[in-house]
Amino acid sequence: MRFKARSDTPDLHSQLESLLDQVWRSEADWRLWDRLDAAVMQEDLRLIREKKRDIQEAA
């Protein structure tokens, strides 16, 4: 029994390529958000250190 090849169905290689492309884009987004989170955390720590320094200088 032969199956008809459907021209509108992507082959396995194309499906895998598409899936990997989605994974790579998601990982790039995660890395961007990780960098943003790290930048915000550094700024928060800088502000905390600055406040501690100001308190110590005032005392």
MODELLER restraints for C-alpha pairs under 7 A, 6 or more apart:
rsr = mdl.restraints
at = mdl.atoms
